[in-house]
Amino acid sequence: MSVHSMTGFGTGEATGSGLTVEVELGSVNRKQFDVRVALPRSLSVLEPRVREYLGSRIARGSLTATVRVTVSSGSRLKSIAIDEHLSRAFITRLRRTARALELEDDLSASSLLRLPEVVQYRELTEDSGKVWNVLRRALKQAVGELTAMREREGAALARDLAARFARLVKRLDAIRKQAPKVPERQRRNLQQRLREAGCGAGELDAALAREIVVFAERCDITEEIVRLDSHFAQVDRMLRAKKPVGRALDFVCQELLREINTIGAKANDARISGHVIHFKTELETVREQVQNIE
């Protein structure tokens, strides 16, 4: 079985071009694919590439990607920039305010270090292509660990679902055995009611025959049973598929619920109704489990 869970965690690390890139990936359940990327500000230009890379390898779930980059001290990828225009604006305004408040003008070159966004430690921006080559290797390793964890949990989910679907099939088999007996039980019930109503023998037989024909047509659940058989065959193929099946399984579960509800309404039989209740209870657990599958 190759069912994948949507829950997992993975890390990756790669070095090259004077830097070290560390990646952490974590994923949880979500109906659609969603990714949040935390990159150093100087590497925000690479966010679309990270999103595209992850989206091509993960089909479903809410994913968080955290990227940390360390640049070696002697690397040419590291630089410092000072915004002179912003510095002049700050100094002019500060000196004007100091004069207005009759404060000492004690500004010096070191004061620039304390001014917001004047000094910027720009790393990697100009060499994003080199950074991407290293980042991609770290991403590949992290995705590998994440996928392995999702596969292990998915295998456990698949075994659990297979057992639960097997119990649903047994319930359907029990309903299948009871279905032919329903008209006969209804015939006896109608016969008893007609007798209690005082109908004569000939009159009783004619009325009973008409009611049995009408009831047999109304309570025939053959079509629903055939469709349920088909859905269970689809489920068996899905649990052995090599591609994400979470959405498809969710849809099939909705169809199973629709068919079993129809059976319960049409059969109008206490024995079948009991099986329908147990079927729906088990199916609800199945549907909850399916929400964990990619």
N, C-alpha and C positions, 0 to 999 in steps of 0.2 A: 504494500500500500504506500502511496506517496502523498497522502493528505498532509497539509502543512497547517500548523497553528498560526494565529496572528500575534502571539506573544513570544518575545525573544529579546536577546541582548547579545551584542558582539562588539569587540574592540579590534583595532588595527593600528599598526605603527609602521612607518617607512621613513628612511633617511635618504638624502641626496641633495646635490646642489647647495650644500652649506646649510641645510635645515633639517629638522625632524618634525614630522606630521603625525599626530595622534588623533584617532577617530573613535568615537563611541556612538553606537547605534542602539536604540531601544524601541520596541514596537509593542502596541497594545491593540485591542479590538476596535474596529471601526468598519462600517458598512462599505465605505469607499476608501481609496488611497489618499492619504494626507501626510505631508512631511513638513517638519519644522527644522530649519537649518540654523545652527549657531556658529558663525564664522568670525574670525577677527575682522574688524572693520576694514582693514587694508585689503582684505581678500573678498569683499562683498561681490566683486565682479565675477567670482567663481561660483556663486550660489546657483545660477541657472544650470551650470554643468553638473553640480552635485545633485540637484533635483532630478535632472534627466537621467543621470547614472542610476540613482536609486529607483526611480520610477520604471526603468527598463528591467529591473530585477525583482521587484516586489510588487505584487498585484493588488494587495488589499491590506488595510490596517493603518493605524496612526503611528507614524514614525518620527522619532526625534534624533537628529544627527548633530553631534557636538564635535567641532574641529578645533584642535589646539596646535599652534605652530611655534616652534622654537628655532630661532636663527642663531647660528654660531657667531661668536664675537668677531671673527675675521672675515665673515661673509660679505661679499659685495652686494648682497641683496638687502642690506640694512642701511638706512639713512635717516637723517634728521632734517626736518624742514621747519623754518620759522616764518610765520605770516607777518611780513613787515607792515602791510597796510593795517591789519588788525592791531598790531602793536602800537602804531602811531595813534590810532583812534583811542585805544585804551589810555595811553600816556597823556594825550591832550585832555581827555575828559577828567582823568584823575587829578592832573595839575590844576585844572580850572576849579574843580571841586575843593581841592586843598586850599587854594587862595580864598575862595568864598567862605570857607570855614576857618580861615586863619590857622591852617595846619602847616607843619614843617614839610618841605618838599624833600623827602628822603628816598626818592626812587633811584634805583641803580640798575645796571644790566642784569643782575641776579633777580630783580623783581619780575622780569619777563617769564621766569620759570613758574611763577605763581599765577599768571594770568591764564584764564581758560581758553583752550584751543589755539593759543599763540604758538606754542611749541608742539609740534606733531612728530611722533616717532613713526615715520612711514617705513613700513617693511613690505617688501615683496610686490607692491603694486605694479611696478614697471616690468617685473619678470613673472607675471601670473602664469605664463605658459610653462616655465620651469617648475613652478610650485604645483601646477595641476598634475604634472607627471608623477610627482611624489605623492600628492594627495590621492590620486587615483589608485595607486598601489595600496595605500592605507585603507581606502574605502573597500577595495576588493577583499582584503583580509577581514575587515569588520563584517561585510555582507556575508562572507563565508561562514563566520562564527554564528551570526544571527540566523542564517538559513539552517545551519546544523541544529541549533536549538529548536527552531520552529518545526523542523522535520521530526525530531525526537518526540516533542509534545504532540505533534500531529499524528504520529503513529499510535500513541496512546489513545488519542481521541478517536481515531479510526477504529481501533479494536472495540472501544466502548460503544461507538455508534453501530458497528456491525452486530454486536450482541443485542442492542436495543431494537434494531430493525428486525432481527430474527424473532424477537418476542412479538413484534407487531405482525409479522407474517403468520405466526401461530394463532394470534387473535383472529386474523382474517380467515385462516383455515377453519377455525371454530365457527365463525359466522357462515362460511361457505357450507358447512355441514348442516347448520340449522335452517338455512334459507329454504330448501325444498319442503321442510316440515311446517313452515308457516301457514300456507294455505289450508292444510289439513287441520291444524289447530284452530284456525279461524272458522273452518267449516263446522267443527264441533261446537264452537262458541255460538255461532249464528243459529245452528240447529237448536241448541238449548234455549236461546232467547225466543226463537219463533214458537217453540213448544210452550214456553211460559206465557207467550202472548195469546195462546189459544188457537193457533193455526191448525187446520186439519192436515191429514197426511198428504193429500195431493197438492193442496195449497202450499204446504211447507216445502215439499220437494221443488216446486217451481220457483218459489221465492229464494230458496237456498241456492239453487243452481245459478240464478241471476246474480246474487250477491257474491258467490264464489268467483264467478268469471270477472266481475268488476274488481274485486279485491285482489285476485291473482295478478291482474294487469297493473294495478296500482302499487302493489308491494313487491314487484319483481325487481331485485337488486342485482341482476346478472351483469348489467352494463357497468355498474359501479365496481363490482368485484373484478371484472376484466381490467378496468382502468387502474385499480389498485395493484393488480398483478404487474401491469406494465410499469407503473411507477417504481415498484420494488426492484424490477429488473434494471431500471435506469439507475437506481441508487447503487446497486451492486457494481455497475460499470463505473460510476463516479468514484466510488471508494478505491477503485484500482486505477484511476486515471493518472496521467503524468502532468496534468495542468491544474491550475486553481479551480476548485469546484464549490467553494463556499456559497456563492450567490445561487448557483444552480441547485444545490441541495436545499437552500432556503426556499426556493420556488417550489420544489417538489414537495417539501413538507407542507406548504400551503395547500397544494393540490390534494395531498393525502387527507388533510383536515376537511377540505370541502367534500370529498367523496364519502368519508366516514360519517359526516353530518347528514348527508343525503341518505345513506343507508339507515341511520337511526330514525330519520323522519319517515321513510317509506315503509320500513319493515313493520313498524307498530307491533313489536313483539318483545316481551319482557326478557327472554333469554338473549336475544340479539342485542337489546339495549344494554344489558350488563356487559357484554363484550365490547360494545361501542364505548362505554364509559372508560373501561380499562385501556382500550386502544388510545383514546384521546389523552388520558393521563400520561401514558408512556410517550406519546407523540410530543407532548408539551416539553418533556425533558429533552427529547431529541432536538427540538427546535432551539432550545437554550444552548445545547452543545454546538449546534451548527453555527451559532453566532461567533464561535471561537475559531472557525476555520477560514483560511485564506481563500 
